[in-house]
Amino acid sequence: MRKKKLKKVEQKNDYTQIIQELQNISENEFIKNHSVFSDDLLKIIQRISDLSFNMAIVGEFSSGKSTFLNALIGKDILKHGAKETTATITEIVNIADCKANDLFDVNYLDGNFEKDLPLELLEEYSSTSSINHSVANEIERVTIKTHVIDSEYPVSFIDTPGLNGVADHHKAKTIEQVKQAHACIYLLQVRGISQSDINFIRYISNYQHNIIFVQNFIDELKELEGENPEEKIAEQKRILKEKVFYDFPQIKYDIVGISARKALIARDETIKEYNKKNIDDVCRERLYAESRFDDVISLIERIMEQNYKECIQQKDSIAIAKNILCQLLDIFKTRGDREAKEWESTPEARVSRGYERIKLSLIENKIAYQKKIFNLVEAESDNIRKRSKNKIETDLETLIDTIKSHIDKIATIDEFEAFIKNNSASSKLNSGVSEVEIQSNQLMDAGFENLICNAILRIKEYTGGELNKSVVPKFVSEGIKGNDSFQNFAQEENEIIKLTKEIANVNAELDMQKKKKTELESQLTSIDSNIRNKQNQIQQKEIQKKWEITSLGEQPDALTKYREETYYENRGGLGILDALLGPKERTRSVPYRDDTNQQQWKKRKSDIETRFSHEENKIRAESRLLANRLQEYKDEIKHYELLDPKKAEEIRSTRALIDAKIKEVEEKRKKAQYEYLKTLKVDLIDDLRMYLFQRENVCDCIIRNFEEVFLNGKDRAMKIVMSLFNISFEERVDALECLIANRDSFENI
């Protein structure tokens, strides 16, 4: 149960200019009219300006938030239980003076304020069980002023209502508080991260880049199918990595397991019993060590120190502001300048009633305009179809003439065989057919592009509006699927190339894994050394503790001392002297037991043991963090070691598949060459012409495929044009309505 003194470091960065720029942006009329942006910018400005460090405590109700904060304070002052309790924002402001009185202030939603109330009244202002207040609807926040940690940094911890609470406005209040905080402590129920947690964490990650996850109730894990804290933490880490932060690389987060209940019992000396048994100092020390509460304290202190060294609260806030401004930029880009241009035309136009007549005329003629646009697309599509078909037939005839001219130049059989062996004919035919298909596609695409451009001009003519270029999609057809008889090997060769690339990628991945493994092994050595150092520190502390106790010497025995005591004795005789003079006064020495030195010796010994226990708990907490990191690195190394043979086997298997594919392609190529040679020797020219123009020929095949692609292209072009017409029509109507509204405003001035 240690306290660490954090020394304050002066921050040198000046964010005045950034704050001023954000304030200027927030004055934009559009932003002022959209509270979702103006409120977020205001909160970001407050976060950058705020010199204190605020940590929001978040989690579903019954996750132990209030118990956690009570453990931080060391006093059981916040209401907690199995049912929903907290109904408003509760802020704990750290006071450096540990002897100051614990008080709280109340901020009401109506603006009223109460100050320095005694903590005994806290439940009435913060709990759902309040009798005199509807807390969720009346009270904005309560601010408790107490000593939490020994720190020169201004820091506060904010307990937010449970995310799944039944009281009104809970989630909204929590989100608002998260937006203003500089870091977040997210408490998890004993079951761990739920789907609702995942959804909420991903949402607040837009506003919060430093999160400590606290798996509470680790003392209850033994009841859940043999789970232990280490396994639970490892499971939650995996969920966070794979389901929550897989696309949030900027988020910095850690997770620890604690028992807030045990930590509170250990720290609050007013709690006298645990499990129906009385608690002594030894029991408190044991409970605090079992709670692992120093693990989360260490993380809090690390974030605070990092913040005041690196200004993370300002830098993270600026990064979040940039995200908001990027969203605004996208919105402004989609808005167009059309309304402004039309409004700035002439004073006569702004006050003219002609806008209403234009709008009515536009609406009345919408169907007629749509029909004209439809007819335009139909007519120009027919022209595209005719031109493309004619070009296919003409280009194929030209291809045959070209090949024939090459064959006519062959003078001997050897030259013919060489011509066939070199695949000159098939190559020329294949490349020629491909060129016909390409040119046909280009002609068709160009035709549809031109069609869309003509339609846009007609749309502008009909609607009188301008189309933003960003909303006009580029027309790309599916392409004509020609006969691929001369491309039998392209697929296999591409597959071989693909497999070769896969091997290269796997090799690269394997190298990267080996490099990462080497780095992890190096870090293992460092961490292991640190753990041994921590163990040595504990041994040294134990030796020093024994030495200091030995220095006290043996426990002194209680002393027997004497004090004088007065008593009275009869004088004797017949009692005459006693009657005249009274009893005779005498004194005697009486022994008594003095254990003052013994008690002082016991107190000095207890102080030594308590001090060393605090220091050892701190070192053990740091050792646990190091051990967790060590195990995490070992798990990663083990993962890489398991992957290595798998990747090697994957490479061997892929190489064998490549060899088989290469052999198969070579055999197919030899067979194809032989078949082509035998066939082309008979009558090469006739076969080529038959291939292109007779029976199930290439020409008909290309034209059939062209017809299919053409119809798809025509349908796509029609959808694009009609969509552009609707966009232009709606934007023009919106622009006219805007101008009419502005005119009405102008006339009312």
HELIX and SHEET records of a PDB file:
HELIX    1   1 THR A   16  SER A   26  1                                  11    
HELIX    2   2 GLU A   29  LYS A   32  1                                   4    
HELIX    3   3 SER A   35  SER A   49  1                                  15    
HELIX    4   4 LYS A   65  ILE A   73  1                                   9    
HELIX    5   5 LEU A  119  LEU A  121  5                                   3    
HELIX    6   6 LEU A  122  SER A  126  1                                   5    
HELIX    7   7 VAL A  135  GLU A  138  1                                   4    
HELIX    8   8 HIS A  170  GLN A  180  1                                  11    
HELIX    9   9 GLN A  195  ILE A  204  1                                  10    
HELIX   10  10 ILE A  218  GLU A  223  5                                   6    
HELIX   11  11 PRO A  229  ILE A  239  1                                  11    
HELIX   12  12 LEU A  240  VAL A  244  3                                   5    
HELIX   13  13 ALA A  260  ARG A  267  1                                   8    
HELIX   14  14 ASP A  281  SER A  291  1                                  11    
HELIX   15  15 PHE A  293  GLU A  310  1                                  18    
HELIX   16  16 ILE A  312  THR A  334  1                                  23    
HELIX   17  17 ARG A  338  TRP A  343  1                                   6    
HELIX   18  18 PRO A  347  VAL A  351  1                                   5    
HELIX   19  19 GLY A  354  GLU A  364  1                                  11    
HELIX   20  20 LYS A  366  ASP A  408  1                                  43    
HELIX   21  21 ILE A  413  LYS A  421  1                                   9    
HELIX   22  22 SER A  424  THR A  463  1                                  40    
HELIX   23  23 LYS A  469  VAL A  471  5                                   3    
HELIX   24  24 SER A  485  GLN A  487  5                                   3    
HELIX   25  25 ALA A  490  SER A  551  1                                  62    
HELIX   26  26 ILE A  576  LEU A  581  1                                   6    
HELIX   27  27 THR A  596  PHE A  693  1                                  98    
HELIX   28  28 VAL A  698  ASN A  748  1                                  51    
SHEET    1   A 9 PHE A 113  PRO A 118  0                                        
SHEET    2   A 9 LEU A 103  TYR A 108 -1                                        
SHEET    3   A 9 ILE A 139  THR A 146 -1                                        
SHEET    4   A 9 ILE A  89  ASN A  94  1                                        
SHEET    5   A 9 VAL A 155  ASP A 159 -1                                        
SHEET    6   A 9 PHE A  53  VAL A  58  1                                        
SHEET    7   A 9 ALA A 183  LEU A 188  1                                        
SHEET    8   A 9 ASN A 210  GLN A 215  1                                        
SHEET    9   A 9 LYS A 252  GLY A 257  1                                        
SHEET    1   B 2 GLU A 273  TYR A 274  0                                        
SHEET    2   B 2 LYS A 277  ASN A 278 -1                                        
SHEET    1   C 2 LEU A 559  GLU A 569  0                                        
SHEET    2   C 2 LYS A 584  ASP A 594 -1                                        
END                                                                             
